[in-house]
Amino acid sequence: MVVTEKDLQTIFKAPLFAGVRKNQALRIFDLCNCEIKSFEKNEVILASDTREKKAGILLDGRARVTTADAERGKILRELSAKDVFGIASLFSDAPYVTNITSLTPTRVLLLPELAVRYFLENDRAFLYNYLGFLSGRIRYLNTKIRFFTAGSAERRLALYLLSFGKSDVKIDLSLSALADLLDLGRASLYRAFDALEKAGYIKKEGKRISILRADDMRKKYQHK
């Protein structure tokens, strides 16, 4: 596997590889036949029916994670450089529960299950990173459940914005994708933004959202 210096910088900034020994990682990449693959825009990177289990790290480009719904896959999140995917299903006999599709020309480091096993058994930093990553995915999924069961469009949007945990939020999704993420129509999403702005909770400037009264918004929407 040919790895450029830029690729290495991206890999070792990814959540799984923080603090991992670089020389050992390169040996495992070679030993376990890891590969870097390129994908064109709108090409499937990983599908729910993929037989060989692999995890991946985006090196360049952007990709979208959707539910494995044959009729209408629901957007779960979008990925960019350094983001990791495929970890949660790696050691399970069950099929992947998501599809991952490139939004732009994309390059990906693919790690077979064997490679991840080697890292878990031989590098404590990777082991802790792996456990931390899985914990983060559980928190994320719990948050997603709250979005889908939150009731009104206004409350779904408020909980989504609060989930970032900061006062300045940049939404990388298109409004159509955000509406799909929150299981809303676009008109309902627009009305929700208007309602939160009129109440003085947020200020929206394009894709940048300033949360002006986070505590008040949390009291109103988080504990309903």
Secondary structure as UniProt FT lines:
FT   HELIX           5..11
FT   TURN            12..13
FT   HELIX           15..17
FT   TURN            18..19
FT   HELIX           22..31
FT   TURN            32..33
FT   STRAND          35..39
FT   TURN            41..42
FT   STRAND          44..46
FT   TURN            48..49
FT   STRAND          54..60
FT   STRAND          63..67
FT   STRAND          75..79
FT   TURN            81..82
FT   STRAND          84..85
FT   TURN            88..91
FT   STRAND          98..102
FT   STRAND          106..112
FT   HELIX           113..122
FT   HELIX           124..148
FT   HELIX           153..162
FT   TURN            163..164
FT   STRAND          168..170
FT   HELIX           175..181
FT   TURN            182..183
FT   HELIX           186..198
FT   TURN            199..200
FT   STRAND          202..205
FT   TURN            206..207
FT   STRAND          208..211
FT   HELIX           214..221
FT   TURN            222..223
//
